[in-house]
Amino acid sequence: MDLQTLVQDKIDNLVSSGADTGIQVAVYRKGELLVDAVAGVADLATGRPVAKDTLFYSASTAKAATATIANVLVDRGLLAYDQPIVELWPEFGVPGGGKEKATLRHVLTHSVGLPALPAWTTVEDLTDWSTMTTALAEAELWWEPGAKTTYHALTFGFLIGELIRRATGKPISEVLREFVTEPLGIADDLYFGVPATELPRVAKLDGSETLPPGPFGKLMPAAVMATARFANRADVLTADIPSAGTLTARGIAKLYAGMLGEVDGVRLFSPARTKEITSPALTGVDELMGNPATWTLGLPLGRLGSSATQARTTFGMPGTGGSAAWADTASGVSFGLTKNRFDPSGAEAAVAIGNLVAGTTAV
């Protein structure tokens, strides 16, 4: 049985059992699309079926796009990993405390020391670029850049996005389209802020309204933690919040394929840059979560359900709610899964199907 059939059977069973509402899975190997499977409904209220171009709010799964833009701009000479942030963003150096030492490398490895949003942040604040970047410019570091690491859940995207804006004079969504999604042919498959005209394509999330477990409350106030209700808001979906995004499984899998090498005649960056950005850049223990953490330049090493030591050649990012994407430099495989049954503590589908794909395509 081929991989397309294996995956299709798996997601059909997930939907028919009631474990999931709607789901997409896509797999590329060395630039070739191997799997493009969908099942279920995109909207329980209307019964609209999931299509291959249905967009799903996928939370931090989109951090791969944020990191990719930064790495593309480094490869083009528009950014530099070790250039002090304050050289592009002078206001960032206030109020001091080591911020003048912070670099793009520190942001990409989640070691810059600004992991938390202000406690006063509302959804209205989160969707206002100036409010968020001003708050980060005025914030004090938790530690000296590079000294420690913890997951920068929402601050990651605003920090990189403002550096990109300062370097190019353009908002991050425009740069994403120009440098990444249009060249790859996925401009309609991956967004930070969804154009209002595309909102009818977005799946409606359903499921738990429970806030994510663990220490996330130290990183963001409850008002802006992802839930199904939060992710269905039009103002959230249409805003540039580049630590999260709305996408198709095919779009995010092709983005990872573009990170690994050439796909449809397009290479995002040089082979030397590919090797650099898929190798370990920082290893430590996550200061808040307590787990071992190995970061490449923008993404954690390992695969959802497998640690960095168990999946040494795989890197990728899951999203709160159950979506996930990754790529394996050894097999040349990239994987994307999106879904609308929102569960902040459950990633069973992404783990099970990801393991199936990894095992079937292993070198």
N, C-alpha and C positions, 0 to 999 in steps of 0.2 A: 504494500500500500504506500503511495507517495505521500510526501509531507503535507501537501495541500489537503488531501483527504483526511489524514490523521488529525490535523488541526481543525478542519471543518467539523468532523465528528465530535471532537472534544468540546468545541464551543456550542454546537447544537445541543449536546447533553447538558451543558451548564445552564443554558436557557430553559430547556424543557423541564429540568429539575427544579427550577425556581431559584437557583443559586445566583443567576445573573439575569438582568433585563435585556440589555443589548451589549454587543461586544464586537470589536474588530481585532484582527491579528494580521500582521504583515511581516514577511521575512525576505531579506535579500541575502544572496551569497555571491561575493566577488562581482557586485554590480548587477546581478541578475535577480529579478523578482521571482521568488520560489513560492511564496504563499501570499494570498490576498483574500482573506476569508472574513465573512460577516455573519452575524446571527442576531435574532431578536428584534426588539423594537427600540426606536430612538426616543419615543415619547409615549408613556403609558396612557396619557389622557386621550391622545388621538389615534394611537395604534400605528403611527408612522414607522415603517420598518427601517432598520439600520441599512444604510447604503455604504458603498466603499468611499464615498466622499462626505459622509456624515462627520461633522466636527464634534469632538468631545472635549469638554474642559478637563484637562489632564494635570493640573497643578504643576508640581516641580519636575515632572517629566520634561517640560519645556526648557529646563535649565541647560540641557544639551545645546539648544539653539543659542542661548545667551553666551555660553562658553565658546561655541563655534565661531560666532561673530568676532569675539575678542581675538581668537587665535588666527582667524583669517586676516584681521587688520594688523596683527603683529607680522604675519607673513608678508603683508604688503608694505610694511614699513611705516604704518600710520600709528601704531602703538608699540610699546616695548615692555616686556615683562618686568624689568627692573627699574623703569623710570619712576621716580617719585610721583605719586598722585598729584601732589600740590603743584607740580610744574604745569599740568593741564587744568587743574581745579584749585586755584590758590585759596579759596575760601575753606577748603577741606582742612587746611592746617590749623584752623581755629577750633577748639581752644588749646591746641598743642598736645602735650602729654605723649609725644612720640608719633603723632599723626604725620609729621613731616617725613618719617621713614617708611611709611606705607607705600606699597607698590601694587601694580596689577597682579603680580605673582602671588602676593599675599591674599588678594581678593579671590583669585581662582582656586587657591588651596584652602579657603575658608579659615585662614589664619590671621586675617587683618585685625581682628579684635573688635568688630562692630556687629555682633550677631543679632542684636535686639532692636526692634522698633520701639519708639517712645510709647509709654503706657497710655498716653492720651489718644493714640491713633484710632480713628474711625474709618469706616469704608469710604466716606467722602474724602478723608485725608489720603488714604491709600491710593485713590484714583486720581490724585492731583500730583503731578510730577514735581512741581516746584516745592510743594509742601514737604514731600518725602526727601528730596535731595538736600534741601535746606536743613532739615532736621538731622540728617546724617553728617552734613558739614559741621554742624554745631555740637554733635555728640562727642562724649568722651570715650576713649578706648577702654575696653575691659582689660587689655593686656598690651604689651609692646608687640608690634606687628612681627609675626613669625614665631613668637614665643610659645603659643598654644594654638589649638585648633578646636573649633566646634562648628556645627552646621549653621550657616548663615541663611536661614530659611527664606526670608523676604528681602533682607538688606542686600544680598548678593546681586540681585538683578538691578537694583537702583544704583549701586556703586559702579557696576560695569557699564550700565546704560548711560550714566552721566559722563564717564570717561569716553565712551564712544561718541556721545553728543559733542563733547568738547573737541575731540580729535577730528570729527568729520563735519561738524556744523549741522548734523541731521539727527532727528529722533531715531531711537533704536529700531522701531518697526520699519522705518524706511530703509535703514542700513541692512536689516535682516533680509528684506525683499531684494535689494540691489545686489548684495554680495553673496547671498546664500540661497534663498528659496527660488528666485527666478532662474539663476543658473542651473539649479537642480531640477527645475520643472515642478516644484511643489509650492508655488506661490499661493495657491488656493487651498493648501493642505496644512498650513502651519502659521499660526498668528500669536502674537502677544495680545494686542488689542484687535478684536474681530471687527471688521467694517460692519456698520449697521445693516448694509444690504445683504450680508452673509448670515445674519442671525437666524433666519429660518432654517439654515442647514445644521444648526447646533442641537445636539441631543439634550434632552431634559434629564438632569440627574435625579435619581430617586434614592431612597435609603436613609441611613442613619443621620440624625442631626447632632449626634454626640461629637463633642470636640475631640481632636486628636489626643491620645494618651501621652503620659510621660511629661518631660520638662518643657514642652513647647510653650507653656504659659510664660516661661521666662524669656522667650524670644519674641512673642507677639501677643498683644491683648486679645481677649476672646472675641471682640467685635470683628476682627479680621482673620480669624482662623477659618480654614476651609471647611465648609459643610455643603450638603446638597443645595440648601437654600441660598447660601452665599454664592456658590458657583453658577446658579441659575439667574443671578441678577444681571440685567442688561448693562448697568454701569460698570460692573466688574468685568464682564466679558469684553466690553468695547474699550477698556482702558489699557494703556501700556503699563503692565506690571510684570516686568521681564524675569521674575523668578518663577513665573507660572505661565501657562499658555493653553490655547485651544487648538486642537490638531486632529489629524487622522492617523491611524496606525501606519498606513502606507507612507505618509509624509515623514513621520519621525523615524521610521525604519530606513527610509532613503537618505535622510540627513546623516544617520550613523554610517550608512554605506559610503556617503561622500566623505566622511571623516577617515574611513579606512583606505580609500583609494579612488580610482576612477569609476564613475557610474554614468552611463549614457554619454560618454565622451567628455565628462566634466570632472575636474579635480579641484577641490576647494583650496588646497594648499600643497606645498611641495612634499615629496616623500620624506625628506629630513624633518619637516615640521610634523608630519603624521607620527613619526617615531617618537619625537619629543613629547607631543601632547598625549600620547597613549601610554607613556611610561610613568612610573611612580615619581611624584614631585615632592611629596611630603608624607611621612608616616608618623603616627602618634596615637594618642588616646583622646577621643572626643571629650572635651572638658565638661560638657553637660550630660551627654548621653551615656558616657562611660564605656563605650565600645571601642575596640581598635579601629583606626581609620587610616586608610591609605588613599591619598588624593593624586590623581593626575592633574594636568593643568585645566581644571574646571569640573571634573567628574570623579566620583569615587571608583576605585578599582574593585572588581568583583561583580557578581551578578546577584540580583535579588534572590534570596534563598541560599546563596553560596558566598562565602567570605572571600577576601582578597587572596588568601592563601589557597583556597579551594579552586578558585577561578582566576588564576594569575594573569591570563591574557585577555580577560573580559573587563570592560568598563561600561558604566551606564548609570542612569538615574531613574528611580521610581517616583511616583507622585502620590501624595495623600489621596486616598479614595480608591486606589487599586490599579491605576495605569502604570506602565513601566516600559522602558526601552533600554537596549544595550547593544554592544558590538563586541566581537571576539577577533582579535588580531591574528590568532592562529588559524582559525577556520575561515576567516573572511566573511562571517555571518553577522548580520544585524537584524534586530528583532524589535517590533513595536506592538504593544497591546493597549487598547483603549476600551473603556467600559463606562456605563452610566449607573450601575448599582454602586452607590457611593458608600464605602466603608473605610473610615480613617485608620482602622487597625487591621484590616484584612487585605491580603494580597495573594490569596490562594490561587486564583486563576493565573495571575502573572507568573507565579512560581511554578505551578504545575505545567503550564504550556511552555514557559521558558525552558524548563528542564527537558521537556519533550523535544523541543527544537534543538537545544544544545546537544542532547544525547544522540539525536538522529543525524546531526551534521558534524559531529566531532571528527577531527582529523585522525 
